[in-house]
Amino acid sequence: MKKLAVFDLDGTLHHTELALAPAIARATADITGEEEPAHS
């Protein structure tokens, strides 16, 4: 069986910034211990 994983970080196939930006903000807040910035 063949398996495929697709990573679309530049938004070519999907608007990845909709999920990527909040995930990065949450991870940064977890690492630094600071409050997560408000989403716009």
NUMAR-208583 format. One record per residue: residue number from 1; residue in one letter; z, x, y of N, C-alpha, C, O in turn. Coordinates in Angstrom, 3 decimals, padded with zeros to 6 digits, m for minus. Each point is the difference from the previous one (the first is absolute). Example, Ala and Ser with C-alpha at 12.3 -4.5 7.8 and 13.67 -1.06 7.14 Angstrom:
! residues 2
<rec 1 'a' <007.800 013.190 m005.690> <000.000 m000.890 001.190> <000.000 000.900 001.200> <000.665 001.036 m000.019>>
<rec 2 's' <m001.385 m001.386 001.069> <000.060 000.820 001.190> <000.730 m000.770 001.090> <000.169 000.509 001.108>>
END
This chain:
! residues 40
<rec 1 'm' <000.000 000.846 m001.172> <000.000 m000.846 001.172> <000.000 000.898 001.245> <000.778 000.949 000.094>>
<rec 2 'k' <m001.645 m001.260 000.837> <m000.058 000.742 001.258> <000.893 m000.684 001.021> <000.074 m001.228 000.048>>
<rec 3 'k' <000.605 002.029 000.768> <000.838 m000.530 001.075> <m000.457 000.614 001.315> <m000.531 001.111 000.035>>
<rec 4 'l' <000.745 m001.848 001.039> <m000.439 000.451 001.307> <001.084 m000.280 001.030> <000.572 m001.090 000.034>>
<rec 5 'a' <m000.301 002.063 000.790> <000.914 m000.189 001.133> <m000.783 000.310 001.262> <m000.632 001.051 000.101>>
<rec 6 'v' <000.671 m001.953 000.854> <m000.741 000.166 001.244> <000.992 000.089 001.146> <000.852 m000.873 000.162>>
<rec 7 'f' <m000.962 001.921 000.624> <000.838 000.192 001.178> <m000.899 m000.101 001.230> <m000.904 000.815 000.186>>
<rec 8 'd' <001.154 m001.805 000.636> <m000.838 m000.257 001.176> <000.858 000.172 001.246> <000.400 m000.985 000.621>>
<rec 9 'l' <m000.119 002.216 m000.257> <000.892 000.257 001.126> <m000.704 m000.025 001.348> <000.663 000.001 001.038>>
<rec 10 'd' <m001.979 m000.024 m001.031> <m000.700 m000.030 001.287> <m000.493 m001.395 000.377> <m000.626 m000.169 001.046>>
<rec 11 'g' <000.898 m000.830 m001.883> <m000.362 m001.375 000.343> <m001.436 m000.376 m000.292> <m000.489 m001.000 000.525>>
<rec 12 't' <m000.198 001.767 m001.344> <m001.387 m000.298 m000.327> <m000.129 m001.290 m000.809> <m000.878 m000.819 000.271>>
<rec 13 'l' <001.747 000.638 m001.254> <m000.078 m001.167 m000.876> <000.950 m001.116 000.407> <m000.272 m001.175 m000.247>>
<rec 14 'h' <001.362 001.533 000.857> <001.037 m000.970 000.344> <000.735 000.510 001.232> <000.067 001.209 000.225>>
<rec 15 'h' <000.482 m002.113 000.571> <000.738 000.410 001.199> <001.364 000.549 m000.407> <001.017 m000.682 000.124>>
<rec 16 't' <m001.008 001.920 m000.610> <001.215 000.599 m000.554> <001.091 000.197 001.042> <001.173 000.106 m000.357>>
<rec 17 'e' <m001.529 m000.055 001.629> <001.028 000.205 001.023> <000.983 m001.162 000.051> <001.125 000.161 000.474>>
<rec 18 'l' <m001.538 m001.335 m000.960> <000.886 m001.159 m000.016> <001.190 000.220 m000.941> <001.096 m000.496 000.260>>
<rec 19 'a' <m001.305 001.220 m001.325> <001.081 000.302 m000.946> <000.534 001.410 000.192> <001.193 000.241 m000.184>>
<rec 20 'l' <m002.060 000.688 000.550> <000.391 001.405 000.079> <000.934 000.288 001.168> <000.993 000.706 m000.174>>
<rec 21 'a' <m001.285 m001.231 001.353> <000.831 000.279 001.170> <001.439 m000.490 m000.183> <000.926 000.763 000.275>>
<rec 22 'p' <m000.696 m002.003 m000.726> <001.386 m000.431 m000.225> <000.699 000.806 m001.096> <001.200 000.259 000.098>>
<rec 23 'a' <m001.926 000.134 m001.130> <000.597 000.789 m001.075> <000.434 001.374 000.511> <001.073 000.483 m000.363>>
<rec 24 'i' <m001.889 000.142 001.193> <000.353 001.298 000.572> <001.190 m000.143 000.938> <000.895 000.844 000.001>>
<rec 25 'a' <m000.879 m001.906 000.796> <001.126 m000.241 000.915> <001.292 m000.192 m000.779> <001.037 000.546 000.376>>
<rec 26 'r' <m001.091 m001.317 m001.456> <001.191 m000.247 m000.812> <000.475 001.290 m000.675> <001.200 000.276 m000.028>>
<rec 27 'a' <m002.112 000.502 m000.507> <000.365 001.251 m000.655> <000.601 000.980 001.000> <000.978 000.681 m000.308>>
<rec 28 't' <m001.552 m000.607 001.493> <000.528 000.891 001.039> <001.396 m000.438 000.418> <000.879 000.840 000.194>>
<rec 29 'a' <m000.666 m002.141 m000.053> <001.322 m000.513 000.368> <001.017 000.312 m001.097> <001.141 000.355 000.294>>
<rec 30 'd' <m001.549 m000.484 m001.548> <000.896 000.314 m001.108> <000.389 001.477 m000.006> <001.156 000.343 m000.247>>
<rec 31 'i' <m002.115 000.517 000.515> <000.249 001.442 m000.022> <000.874 000.441 001.174> <000.919 000.800 m000.174>>
<rec 32 't' <m001.202 m001.314 001.353> <000.711 000.439 001.192> <001.304 m000.755 000.225> <000.858 000.450 000.759>>
<rec 33 'g' <m000.706 m001.607 m001.423> <001.195 m000.804 000.199> <m000.035 m000.822 001.267> <000.992 m000.636 000.357>>
<rec 34 'e' <m002.122 000.640 000.327> <m000.144 m000.771 001.227> <m000.524 m001.389 m000.316> <m000.476 m000.253 m001.106>>
<rec 35 'e' <000.563 m000.645 002.074> <m000.475 m001.357 m000.180> <m001.523 m000.014 m000.049> <m000.673 000.756 000.700>>
<rec 36 'e' <000.156 m001.633 m001.542> <m001.455 m000.143 m000.116> <m000.543 m000.612 001.288> <000.579 m000.961 000.507>>
<rec 37 'p' <m001.684 001.495 000.040> <m000.569 m000.568 001.224> <m000.512 m001.420 m000.233> <m000.381 m000.358 m001.115>>
<rec 38 'a' <000.377 m000.438 002.169> <m000.509 m001.368 m000.089> <m001.499 000.034 m000.221> <m000.701 000.837 000.568>>
<rec 39 'h' <000.211 m001.749 m001.395> <m001.434 m000.081 m000.274> <m000.664 m000.836 001.072> <000.526 m001.030 000.423>>
<rec 40 's' <m001.697 001.489 000.014> <m000.723 m000.770 001.022> <m001.143 m000.758 m000.607> <m000.721 m000.703 000.708>>
END
